[in-house]
Amino acid sequence: MHSEINEIDPVTVEVAVQVPWDRVKKGLDASYGKLQKSGRVRGFRPGKAPRRVLAQLYGSQVRNEVIATLVEEGLLEAVQTHSLAVVASPEVRSLPRIEKGKSLDFTAKVEVRPKVE
């Protein structure tokens, strides 16, 4: 994951995170795999529904779950990488969308402790 910070004022930082497509695809595959094992679809034996059918029925839920997980992981990694002393929970401006073959980009505002010199 790639992240950049932009200091807005002494106590507010804007964090821009870019999650590569490989990681997004890995998250989608894991979520569909978990759903395929436990999901029940009418007309299929438990655990035997094809991914195409699961995508039609549960696609938006799976995408939202993966986005939420990747946003959380991306922000956590950015905070650790840039050694930010976070005071409040971050505000994600707009939730990103998953597009095939493209990275997942988002920005968030984070309140941090002021630097004392």
Secondary structure as the mmCIF struct_conf table of DSSP 4:
data_model
#
loop_
_struct_conf.conf_type_id
_struct_conf.id
_struct_conf.beg_label_comp_id
_struct_conf.beg_label_asym_id
_struct_conf.beg_label_seq_id
_struct_conf.end_label_comp_id
_struct_conf.end_label_asym_id
_struct_conf.end_label_seq_id
STRN STRN1 HIS A 2 ASP A 9
TURN_TY1_P TURN_TY1_P1 PRO A 10 VAL A 11
STRN STRN2 THR A 12 VAL A 19
HELX_RH_AL_P HELX_RH_AL_P1 TRP A 21 SER A 38
TURN_TY1_P TURN_TY1_P2 ARG A 42 GLY A 43
BEND BEND1 PHE A 44 PHE A 44
TURN_TY1_P TURN_TY1_P3 PRO A 46 GLY A 47
HELX_RH_AL_P HELX_RH_AL_P2 ARG A 51 THR A 81
TURN_TY1_P TURN_TY1_P4 HIS A 82 SER A 83
STRN STRN3 VAL A 86 VAL A 86
BEND BEND2 ALA A 88 ALA A 88
STRN STRN4 GLU A 91 VAL A 92
BEND BEND3 ARG A 93 SER A 94
TURN_TY1_P TURN_TY1_P5 LYS A 100 GLY A 101
BEND BEND4 LYS A 102 LYS A 102
STRN STRN5 LEU A 104 GLU A 111
STRN STRN6 VAL A 112 VAL A 112
HELX_LH_PP_P HELX_LH_PP_P1 ARG A 113 LYS A 115
#
